[in-house]
Amino acid sequence: SSGINAEYGNLNNVTEHLITNRDVSAPLLISVFSSMSWGDGVSSNRACAMAHTALKMMASKGIPLSPAATHTFLVKALRALQVHGQHDNCLYTLLNVIIAIIQATYRTIPHVARDILLQVPSVVPEKVDKFLQLRWTCVQTLTHLSLNITR
């Protein structure tokens, strides 16, 4: 076996176990999210891929992000966007991670993402609210469609 877990992308069984272990997951994910803003774009992309895969796995297993984790991960992802946002490949992977965080938390703790996004210079509060609502509407629509397709 290659150790690759096909269901969650690039997480092997050991990594999956570590991410689902409450004692280990927070420091591990903080390390992953911190490395997204390193000066090396390749390292950032790898960290983004791991973070995105971990977020998807956590969501599928019903493991919620706490408000503190949401705040930390979203701030780290936005800092990485500031460092690497000018590179298309990094931009897309970072935006995917940011949207995954928002999707994972919008229904339960929407104020955390909103409060952080409102701190971005020159942001318009109404546009943040519209973005968050639109994002949630898209998620609901896709979920509804996927449920109808699988029936």
JOJODA-V542830 format. One record per residue. N is the residue number from 1. RES is the residue in three letters. OMEGA is omega in radians with two decimals (none if undefined). Layout:
n->N res->RES omega->OMEGA
n->N res->RES omega->OMEGA
This chain:
n->1 res->SER omega->-3.09
n->2 res->SER omega->-3.09
n->3 res->GLY omega->3.13
n->4 res->ILE omega->3.11
n->5 res->ASN omega->-3.04
n->6 res->ALA omega->-3.08
n->7 res->GLU omega->-3.09
n->8 res->TYR omega->3.10
n->9 res->GLY omega->-2.99
n->10 res->ASN omega->3.12
n->11 res->LEU omega->3.06
n->12 res->ASN omega->-3.05
n->13 res->ASN omega->-3.14
n->14 res->VAL omega->3.13
n->15 res->THR omega->3.10
n->16 res->GLU omega->3.12
n->17 res->HIS omega->-3.13
n->18 res->LEU omega->-3.12
n->19 res->ILE omega->3.14
n->20 res->THR omega->3.10
n->21 res->ASN omega->-3.06
n->22 res->ARG omega->-3.12
n->23 res->ASP omega->-3.02
n->24 res->VAL omega->-2.97
n->25 res->SER omega->-3.08
n->26 res->ALA omega->3.12
n->27 res->PRO omega->3.13
n->28 res->LEU omega->-3.12
n->29 res->LEU omega->3.07
n->30 res->ILE omega->3.09
n->31 res->SER omega->3.14
n->32 res->VAL omega->-3.12
n->33 res->PHE omega->3.11
n->34 res->SER omega->-3.09
n->35 res->SER omega->3.09
n->36 res->MET omega->-3.11
n->37 res->SER omega->3.03
n->38 res->TRP omega->-3.09
n->39 res->GLY omega->-3.09
n->40 res->ASP omega->-3.11
n->41 res->GLY omega->3.13
n->42 res->VAL omega->3.10
n->43 res->SER omega->3.12
n->44 res->SER omega->3.13
n->45 res->ASN omega->3.11
n->46 res->ARG omega->3.11
n->47 res->ALA omega->3.10
n->48 res->CYS omega->3.14
n->49 res->ALA omega->-3.14
n->50 res->MET omega->-3.14
n->51 res->ALA omega->-3.13
n->52 res->HIS omega->3.13
n->53 res->THR omega->3.12
n->54 res->ALA omega->3.12
n->55 res->LEU omega->3.10
n->56 res->LYS omega->-3.14
n->57 res->MET omega->3.13
n->58 res->MET omega->3.13
n->59 res->ALA omega->-3.12
n->60 res->SER omega->3.12
n->61 res->LYS omega->3.11
n->62 res->GLY omega->3.12
n->63 res->ILE omega->-3.07
n->64 res->PRO omega->2.98
n->65 res->LEU omega->3.09
n->66 res->SER omega->3.05
n->67 res->PRO omega->3.14
n->68 res->ALA omega->3.13
n->69 res->ALA omega->3.12
n->70 res->THR omega->3.13
n->71 res->HIS omega->-3.10
n->72 res->THR omega->-3.08
n->73 res->PHE omega->-3.13
n->74 res->LEU omega->3.10
n->75 res->VAL omega->3.13
n->76 res->LYS omega->3.11
n->77 res->ALA omega->3.10
n->78 res->LEU omega->3.06
n->79 res->ARG omega->3.10
n->80 res->ALA omega->3.09
n->81 res->LEU omega->3.09
n->82 res->GLN omega->-3.13
n->83 res->VAL omega->-2.96
n->84 res->HIS omega->-3.04
n->85 res->GLY omega->-3.14
n->86 res->GLN omega->3.12
n->87 res->HIS omega->-3.04
n->88 res->ASP omega->-3.09
n->89 res->ASN omega->3.10
n->90 res->CYS omega->-3.14
n->91 res->LEU omega->-3.09
n->92 res->TYR omega->-3.12
n->93 res->THR omega->3.11
n->94 res->LEU omega->3.10
n->95 res->LEU omega->3.08
n->96 res->ASN omega->3.12
n->97 res->VAL omega->-3.14
n->98 res->ILE omega->3.13
n->99 res->ILE omega->3.09
n->100 res->ALA omega->3.10
n->101 res->ILE omega->-3.13
n->102 res->ILE omega->3.12
n->103 res->GLN omega->-3.08
n->104 res->ALA omega->-3.00
n->105 res->THR omega->-3.00
n->106 res->TYR omega->-3.08
n->107 res->ARG omega->-3.03
n->108 res->THR omega->-3.11
n->109 res->ILE omega->-3.06
n->110 res->PRO omega->-3.09
n->111 res->HIS omega->-3.10
n->112 res->VAL omega->3.13
n->113 res->ALA omega->-3.13
n->114 res->ARG omega->-3.13
n->115 res->ASP omega->-3.14
n->116 res->ILE omega->-3.13
n->117 res->LEU omega->3.12
n->118 res->LEU omega->3.11
n->119 res->GLN omega->3.10
n->120 res->VAL omega->-3.11
n->121 res->PRO omega->3.07
n->122 res->SER omega->3.12
n->123 res->VAL omega->3.14
n->124 res->VAL omega->-3.08
n->125 res->PRO omega->-3.14
n->126 res->GLU omega->3.13
n->127 res->LYS omega->3.06
n->128 res->VAL omega->3.13
n->129 res->ASP omega->3.13
n->130 res->LYS omega->3.10
n->131 res->PHE omega->-3.12
n->132 res->LEU omega->3.12
n->133 res->GLN omega->3.12
n->134 res->LEU omega->3.13
n->135 res->ARG omega->-3.13
n->136 res->TRP omega->3.11
n->137 res->THR omega->3.11
n->138 res->CYS omega->3.13
n->139 res->VAL omega->3.13
n->140 res->GLN omega->-3.14
n->141 res->THR omega->3.13
n->142 res->LEU omega->3.10
n->143 res->THR omega->3.13
n->144 res->HIS omega->3.13
n->145 res->LEU omega->-3.11
n->146 res->SER omega->3.10
n->147 res->LEU omega->3.14
n->148 res->ASN omega->-3.14
n->149 res->ILE omega->-3.08
n->150 res->THR omega->-3.13
n->151 res->ARG omega->none
